[in-house]
């Protein structure tokens, strides 16, 4: 499982998610199939982290969405 961060080319906002295949997931984000990211297309991947299990990936995703994780995300993509 992988945790990924994508960044909007429209306004530099980012989105944290998890998937087994981040490139296929990026295609879904950019084709408008993901409701929460549809309005800020196009997206580009700025970070991918390989995580062992689904439970570990969920925990890491939750961290990246926290205040500490947001500080980490600000260092990416520029």
C-alpha positions in Angstrom: 0.0 0.0 0.0 1.2 3.5 -0.7 0.3 6.9 0.8 0.6 9.8 -1.7 0.3 13.5 -1.8 -0.9 15.3 -4.9 -0.7 19.0 -5.6 -3.2 21.1 -7.6 -1.6 22.9 -10.5 -4.5 25.4 -10.2 -3.9 26.7 -6.7 -1.1 24.7 -5.1 -3.4 23.0 -2.6 -2.7 19.4 -1.9 -4.5 16.2 -1.2 -3.4 13.1 0.8 -4.6 9.7 -0.1 -3.7 6.0 -0.3 -3.7 3.5 -3.1 -2.0 0.4 -4.3 -1.2 2.1 -7.6 -0.7 5.9 -7.2 -0.4 6.5 -11.0 -3.8 5.0 -11.7 -5.2 6.9 -8.8 -3.8 10.1 -10.2 -5.5 9.4 -13.5 -8.8 9.1 -11.6 -8.2 12.4 -9.8 -7.4 14.2 -13.1 -10.3 12.7 -15.0 -12.8 14.1 -12.5 -13.8 10.7 -11.0 -12.9 11.8 -7.4 -15.5 14.2 -6.1 -13.3 15.9 -3.5 -10.5 16.8 -6.1 -12.6 17.4 -9.2 -12.7 21.2 -8.9 -9.0 21.7 -8.6 -7.7 19.7 -11.6 -5.0 19.1 -12.9 -3.1 17.4 -10.2 0.5 16.1 -10.0 2.1 13.7 -7.6 4.6 15.4 -5.3 5.2 12.6 -2.7 4.8 8.8 -2.5 5.6 6.6 0.5 5.5 2.8 0.4 3.7 1.5 3.6 3.4 -2.1 4.6 -0.2 -2.8 5.5 -3.5 -1.1 5.0 -3.7 -0.3 8.7 -0.3 1.3 8.7 -1.2 3.3 5.5 -4.3 4.6 7.2 -2.3 5.7 10.2 0.3 7.5 8.1 -2.5 9.1 6.0 -4.1 10.4 9.2 -0.8 11.8 10.4 -0.2 13.6 7.1 -3.6 15.2 7.4 -2.8 16.4 11.0 -1.2 19.8 11.9 2.3 18.2 12.0 1.7 16.5 8.7 0.5 19.8 7.1 3.8 21.4 8.2 5.7 18.5 6.5 3.6 18.8 3.4 4.5 22.5 3.1 8.1 21.5 2.5 7.1 19.5 -0.6 6.3 20.5 -4.1 8.1 23.8 -4.4 
